[in-house]
Amino acid sequence: MIQTKKRSVSSSETGGSEKSVKKVKKEAGSKPAGDKTKAKVQKKDGFVKPSVGKTAGKFQKKTSPGGKPFEHEEYKTFVPNTPESKKEYWNGLKAKQKELRQQRRQNKSKELYELSVSAKKIYEKLKRKTAEGKEELVQKLHELLGKENAYAKVATSHDTARVLQCMIKNASEEIRDQIATSLLPSVAVLATSKYGHHCVTSLFKHGSKQLCARVVNEIIKDVVKLVNHTFSSSIVDAAYNEYATVEQRSFMRQPFYSELYRLDKDRTVQTMKDCWTTNAYMKSSVLSTVKDHLVQAANKRLTDNSLLHALLAEFLEEAGTTERSEVMELYLPLLASISSTRDGTGAAICCFLHSAVKDRRSALRAMKPYIEKLSIHEHGHRLVMCVLNCYDDTVTLGKQVISPILEQIETIVGSGEWGRKVVGWIFSPDDKDLLHPTQIDLLNGYLEYSKKDKDLRRKEVFAVAKEAFCKQLESNASFWLRGGHTALLTAAILKNYQGEELGRLHRALAKVVCDPDWKVHENEINLDGSILSIEVDKKPKENLKPNAGIVRKIKKFKKSPFEEEKAAAREKQLAANPLINGIEHAGIHIALKKMIKLDQEKRQLAGDDVSQFGLAIVEELAVEQLSAWITQNRPSFLLLLIFENSTEEVQQMLRKKVVPMTKELKSQKHTGGKLLAEKLKL
């Protein structure tokens, strides 16, 4: 860069007069003071030079009195957008906001502000787990808030709402009733409040049966408004599904039928159809009113509500074709959401069956992310089984439904009986070992909405799923023999397998059965923490049907929020459910017998070339393990069944392995050993 000298201002250029210099001074002084580059002008020896004066920059330090011209002391400038400056700025801003917030509270209600401050001090002691004298602390809070009748006012604030919830939880029944009496007139306001709706939930959770009935009666007054609100919709769902009586449920539905029932309830109106039994002209108006409510809920996506599910099921049953198709069009993308209750699942099945092929495809696409949850749900699994049984496009069915199930098949099977029903229907439909005959008849009734042949569709579904299941079982065969219920499902799945794929399954299962370290829990544990136990009655009874002595019990262990209690519950659970040898498990023994008996049935249908489970066991069984089996009753019965249901070649292999142990086998006193020795003619 080329540097040039500054041009000097001579007296000749300024006209040689002092007035011109003063004029320059005046112009220089009139410039803005905030600019650091602007300074006063000073005349010295005919030159005009800038000097540091009072108009220097804001962050610029003045020169010392004895300093030379243009020599400045070092100074620290303010640098914006640095961590230090940002921190200083935000700390000041937060302090100002806090002061303004406190000032607004004091201005709004000085008494209420002081009351909340005092209440929170007591709440800090009450909320502790190790707090002593909780009843006394609750009494102090009740005296503090009850005198001013401030319960409804403090319930809508984020901090004092927690105080009220803690009071309801730890209060005696008498104080809880008094708190509820103050809150009930404002239930509609609290239920729609961001923080107040938690207080209504606490009344349901900790209140007595009579108190819950009082809360439900207050909800009935504004149920139409509360159903269509984000916060209060879940409260209405809980009230209708868990706390309301049969009469209260009918009262909650009546305002949706007609405006006539907003204030006056009719005990004779139990269903939608009762509205026009005496007055036929009301049918069109009732259906129109219910339709408007259903459309509003669908547009707001507030469909996960048991009350709306009941209304939807009634509407689809009574409405005409045009009105029903308009409502179904809105609810087809929401089938997973409405399948959380019995009525909702029935309505979802109705929407799916009565829809067009194109709409069914889009509905399956919307259901795909929720297939796993639906399959293990108490009611949602019915929708999945309906789709598996009556949807004709098996290619789309494989992509949208079967593939998500097979990806999480162990989770679905291990979560309970509903998941096992879904998986069993894919591989072995109409199997009475897995489903009750009534449920089978119900599912087969949906076939009238299908055009493809039933057997052809089921073969195509099985073809889509069989290879993926083989890989799953080969990778973790012990899971499929982890308990009696899962083993029975495995036996049912093997019924339709043939050829090399059946041999792969037999070999994988035989490795687990013949493993000397194979252990299982006495009672099968589901992934949700429940235990399915099969208890066999030891006392013999006459004239009993098969499996009549088997009693199925479900025990559930509540999950504790504290780690110590979790560990104690886990130890107690394991102590009551010890590990036993898998070959001696009662439920697994029944399933293994079914698998062995399938050898003879398949051989009669497909010939002697079919794979045999008995052969896989005999080939995998080591001599040491065989010597342990013949000393036990149930393993001896399995060997007997293998001998009875296998070919002559397998029988000779088994006899050769058992002959060296003839003396030991004959010395056994259990029934299985005696029958095995007799059958082998040893």
ChimeraX attribute file (.defattr): number of C-alpha atoms within 10 A of each C-alpha:
attribute: neighborCount
match mode: 1-to-1
recipient: residues
	/A:1	3
	/A:2	3
	/A:3	5
	/A:4	6
	/A:5	5
	/A:6	6
	/A:7	7
	/A:8	11
	/A:9	13
	/A:10	13
	/A:11	16
	/A:12	9
	/A:13	10
	/A:14	14
	/A:15	11
	/A:16	12
	/A:17	11
	/A:18	12
	/A:19	11
	/A:20	14
	/A:21	19
	/A:22	14
	/A:23	11
	/A:24	17
	/A:25	16
	/A:26	13
	/A:27	12
	/A:28	16
	/A:29	15
	/A:30	9
	/A:31	13
	/A:32	11
	/A:33	16
	/A:34	11
	/A:35	12
	/A:36	13
	/A:37	9
	/A:38	18
	/A:39	21
	/A:40	22
	/A:41	21
	/A:42	16
	/A:43	15
	/A:44	8
	/A:45	7
	/A:46	15
	/A:47	14
	/A:48	18
	/A:49	15
	/A:50	16
	/A:51	15
	/A:52	19
	/A:53	12
	/A:54	10
	/A:55	17
	/A:56	19
	/A:57	17
	/A:58	12
	/A:59	11
	/A:60	15
	/A:61	15
	/A:62	15
	/A:63	16
	/A:64	11
	/A:65	6
	/A:66	6
	/A:67	10
	/A:68	9
	/A:69	12
	/A:70	11
	/A:71	11
	/A:72	14
	/A:73	11
	/A:74	9
	/A:75	10
	/A:76	8
	/A:77	10
	/A:78	10
	/A:79	8
	/A:80	9
	/A:81	9
	/A:82	10
	/A:83	9
	/A:84	10
	/A:85	12
	/A:86	12
	/A:87	12
	/A:88	11
	/A:89	11
	/A:90	11
	/A:91	11
	/A:92	11
	/A:93	11
	/A:94	11
	/A:95	11
	/A:96	11
	/A:97	12
	/A:98	11
	/A:99	10
	/A:100	12
	/A:101	12
	/A:102	12
	/A:103	12
	/A:104	13
	/A:105	14
	/A:106	14
	/A:107	11
	/A:108	11
	/A:109	11
	/A:110	12
	/A:111	12
	/A:112	17
	/A:113	17
	/A:114	12
	/A:115	18
	/A:116	18
	/A:117	13
	/A:118	14
	/A:119	19
	/A:120	16
	/A:121	12
	/A:122	15
	/A:123	20
	/A:124	11
	/A:125	15
	/A:126	23
	/A:127	15
	/A:128	10
	/A:129	8
	/A:130	9
	/A:131	11
	/A:132	11
	/A:133	10
	/A:134	18
	/A:135	14
	/A:136	12
	/A:137	19
	/A:138	24
	/A:139	16
	/A:140	14
	/A:141	22
	/A:142	22
	/A:143	12
	/A:144	16
	/A:145	22
	/A:146	16
	/A:147	9
	/A:148	12
	/A:149	15
	/A:150	16
	/A:151	21
	/A:152	22
	/A:153	16
	/A:154	21
	/A:155	24
	/A:156	22
	/A:157	15
	/A:158	12
	/A:159	14
	/A:160	22
	/A:161	21
	/A:162	21
	/A:163	25
	/A:164	25
	/A:165	20
	/A:166	17
	/A:167	26
	/A:168	23
	/A:169	15
	/A:170	17
	/A:171	21
	/A:172	14
	/A:173	14
	/A:174	9
	/A:175	17
	/A:176	20
	/A:177	18
	/A:178	12
	/A:179	22
	/A:180	23
	/A:181	15
	/A:182	15
	/A:183	23
	/A:184	19
	/A:185	13
	/A:186	15
	/A:187	24
	/A:188	22
	/A:189	16
	/A:190	23
	/A:191	26
	/A:192	21
	/A:193	19
	/A:194	14
	/A:195	19
	/A:196	29
	/A:197	22
	/A:198	21
	/A:199	27
	/A:200	23
	/A:201	18
	/A:202	16
	/A:203	21
	/A:204	20
	/A:205	12
	/A:206	17
	/A:207	20
	/A:208	14
	/A:209	11
	/A:210	10
	/A:211	18
	/A:212	19
	/A:213	18
	/A:214	15
	/A:215	23
	/A:216	26
	/A:217	18
	/A:218	15
	/A:219	24
	/A:220	23
	/A:221	17
	/A:222	16
	/A:223	24
	/A:224	19
	/A:225	13
	/A:226	21
	/A:227	24
	/A:228	20
	/A:229	17
	/A:230	16
	/A:231	19
	/A:232	28
	/A:233	24
	/A:234	20
	/A:235	23
	/A:236	27
	/A:237	17
	/A:238	18
	/A:239	26
	/A:240	23
	/A:241	15
	/A:242	10
	/A:243	18
	/A:244	22
	/A:245	14
	/A:246	11
	/A:247	12
	/A:248	18
	/A:249	18
	/A:250	21
	/A:251	24
	/A:252	26
	/A:253	24
	/A:254	28
	/A:255	22
	/A:256	24
	/A:257	24
	/A:258	18
	/A:259	12
	/A:260	12
	/A:261	16
	/A:262	18
	/A:263	11
	/A:264	11
	/A:265	14
	/A:266	12
	/A:267	11
	/A:268	10
	/A:269	18
	/A:270	16
	/A:271	14
	/A:272	22
	/A:273	17
	/A:274	12
	/A:275	20
	/A:276	15
	/A:277	12
	/A:278	8
	/A:279	9
	/A:280	10
	/A:281	11
	/A:282	15
	/A:283	19
	/A:284	12
	/A:285	13
	/A:286	19
	/A:287	22
	/A:288	17
	/A:289	16
	/A:290	22
	/A:291	23
	/A:292	13
	/A:293	18
	/A:294	22
	/A:295	17
	/A:296	14
	/A:297	19
	/A:298	19
	/A:299	11
	/A:300	11
	/A:301	14
	/A:302	19
	/A:303	26
	/A:304	21
	/A:305	23
	/A:306	24
	/A:307	25
	/A:308	24
	/A:309	24
	/A:310	18
	/A:311	23
	/A:312	26
	/A:313	19
	/A:314	18
	/A:315	23
	/A:316	21
	/A:317	12
	/A:318	14
	/A:319	17
	/A:320	12
	/A:321	10
	/A:322	9
	/A:323	15
	/A:324	18
	/A:325	16
	/A:326	12
	/A:327	20
	/A:328	24
	/A:329	14
	/A:330	15
	/A:331	26
	/A:332	22
	/A:333	18
	/A:334	19
	/A:335	26
	/A:336	26
	/A:337	21
	/A:338	25
	/A:339	27
	/A:340	20
	/A:341	21
	/A:342	18
	/A:343	21
	/A:344	28
	/A:345	23
	/A:346	21
	/A:347	27
	/A:348	26
	/A:349	21
	/A:350	17
	/A:351	25
	/A:352	24
	/A:353	20
	/A:354	15
	/A:355	17
	/A:356	10
	/A:357	14
	/A:358	8
	/A:359	17
	/A:360	19
	/A:361	18
	/A:362	12
	/A:363	22
	/A:364	23
	/A:365	16
	/A:366	17
	/A:367	21
	/A:368	18
	/A:369	14
	/A:370	15
	/A:371	24
	/A:372	23
	/A:373	15
	/A:374	25
	/A:375	26
	/A:376	24
	/A:377	20
	/A:378	17
	/A:379	19
	/A:380	29
	/A:381	24
	/A:382	25
	/A:383	24
	/A:384	23
	/A:385	19
	/A:386	20
	/A:387	20
	/A:388	23
	/A:389	22
	/A:390	24
	/A:391	22
	/A:392	22
	/A:393	14
	/A:394	21
	/A:395	12
	/A:396	14
	/A:397	19
	/A:398	20
	/A:399	14
	/A:400	20
	/A:401	22
	/A:402	24
	/A:403	17
	/A:404	16
	/A:405	24
	/A:406	19
	/A:407	14
	/A:408	13
	/A:409	19
	/A:410	19
	/A:411	17
	/A:412	26
	/A:413	26
	/A:414	22
	/A:415	20
	/A:416	24
	/A:417	18
	/A:418	21
	/A:419	24
	/A:420	25
	/A:421	23
	/A:422	26
	/A:423	22
	/A:424	23
	/A:425	23
	/A:426	22
	/A:427	25
	/A:428	22
	/A:429	21
	/A:430	17
	/A:431	16
	/A:432	13
	/A:433	13
	/A:434	20
	/A:435	15
	/A:436	11
	/A:437	13
	/A:438	10
	/A:439	13
	/A:440	16
	/A:441	11
	/A:442	11
	/A:443	18
	/A:444	15
	/A:445	13
	/A:446	17
	/A:447	17
	/A:448	9
	/A:449	14
	/A:450	13
	/A:451	11
	/A:452	13
	/A:453	11
	/A:454	14
	/A:455	9
	/A:456	10
	/A:457	19
	/A:458	21
	/A:459	14
	/A:460	15
	/A:461	23
	/A:462	20
	/A:463	15
	/A:464	19
	/A:465	17
	/A:466	18
	/A:467	11
	/A:468	13
	/A:469	18
	/A:470	17
	/A:471	14
	/A:472	17
	/A:473	18
	/A:474	16
	/A:475	11
	/A:476	14
	/A:477	20
	/A:478	19
	/A:479	17
	/A:480	23
	/A:481	25
	/A:482	23
	/A:483	27
	/A:484	25
	/A:485	24
	/A:486	22
	/A:487	23
	/A:488	24
	/A:489	22
	/A:490	23
	/A:491	21
	/A:492	23
	/A:493	21
	/A:494	18
	/A:495	17
	/A:496	13
	/A:497	17
	/A:498	13
	/A:499	11
	/A:500	11
	/A:501	16
	/A:502	19
	/A:503	17
	/A:504	17
	/A:505	22
	/A:506	21
	/A:507	21
	/A:508	18
	/A:509	23
	/A:510	21
	/A:511	18
	/A:512	22
	/A:513	20
	/A:514	21
	/A:515	15
	/A:516	17
	/A:517	10
	/A:518	17
	/A:519	18
	/A:520	24
	/A:521	18
	/A:522	25
	/A:523	25
	/A:524	20
	/A:525	22
	/A:526	18
	/A:527	14
	/A:528	13
	/A:529	15
	/A:530	17
	/A:531	20
	/A:532	21
	/A:533	22
	/A:534	20
	/A:535	15
	/A:536	14
	/A:537	11
	/A:538	8
	/A:539	6
	/A:540	8
	/A:541	9
	/A:542	5
	/A:543	7
	/A:544	9
	/A:545	7
	/A:546	7
	/A:547	8
	/A:548	11
	/A:549	16
	/A:550	14
	/A:551	11
	/A:552	10
	/A:553	12
	/A:554	10
	/A:555	11
	/A:556	13
	/A:557	12
	/A:558	10
	/A:559	13
	/A:560	12
	/A:561	8
	/A:562	8
	/A:563	10
	/A:564	10
	/A:565	12
	/A:566	14
	/A:567	12
	/A:568	12
	/A:569	16
	/A:570	14
	/A:571	12
	/A:572	11
	/A:573	15
	/A:574	12
	/A:575	10
	/A:576	12
	/A:577	17
	/A:578	12
	/A:579	15
	/A:580	14
	/A:581	13
	/A:582	24
	/A:583	23
	/A:584	17
	/A:585	20
	/A:586	16
	/A:587	26
	/A:588	21
	/A:589	21
	/A:590	16
	/A:591	21
	/A:592	24
	/A:593	16
	/A:594	19
	/A:595	23
	/A:596	24
	/A:597	18
	/A:598	20
	/A:599	22
	/A:600	19
	/A:601	13
	/A:602	19
	/A:603	17
	/A:604	11
	/A:605	9
	/A:606	12
	/A:607	11
	/A:608	14
	/A:609	9
	/A:610	18
	/A:611	24
	/A:612	26
	/A:613	24
	/A:614	29
	/A:615	24
	/A:616	21
	/A:617	22
	/A:618	19
	/A:619	15
	/A:620	17
	/A:621	20
	/A:622	14
	/A:623	13
	/A:624	9
	/A:625	13
	/A:626	19
	/A:627	16
	/A:628	12
	/A:629	22
	/A:630	27
	/A:631	18
	/A:632	18
	/A:633	17
	/A:634	21
	/A:635	19
	/A:636	24
	/A:637	21
	/A:638	22
	/A:639	23
	/A:640	20
	/A:641	18
	/A:642	25
	/A:643	23
	/A:644	16
	/A:645	20
	/A:646	20
	/A:647	17
	/A:648	11
	/A:649	9
	/A:650	18
	/A:651	18
	/A:652	13
	/A:653	14
	/A:654	22
	/A:655	15
	/A:656	10
	/A:657	16
	/A:658	21
	/A:659	14
	/A:660	12
	/A:661	15
	/A:662	16
	/A:663	11
	/A:664	14
	/A:665	22
	/A:666	16
	/A:667	12
	/A:668	16
	/A:669	12
	/A:670	14
	/A:671	13
	/A:672	22
	/A:673	26
	/A:674	18
	/A:675	15
	/A:676	22
	/A:677	21
	/A:678	12
	/A:679	12
	/A:680	16
	/A:681	9
	/A:682	14
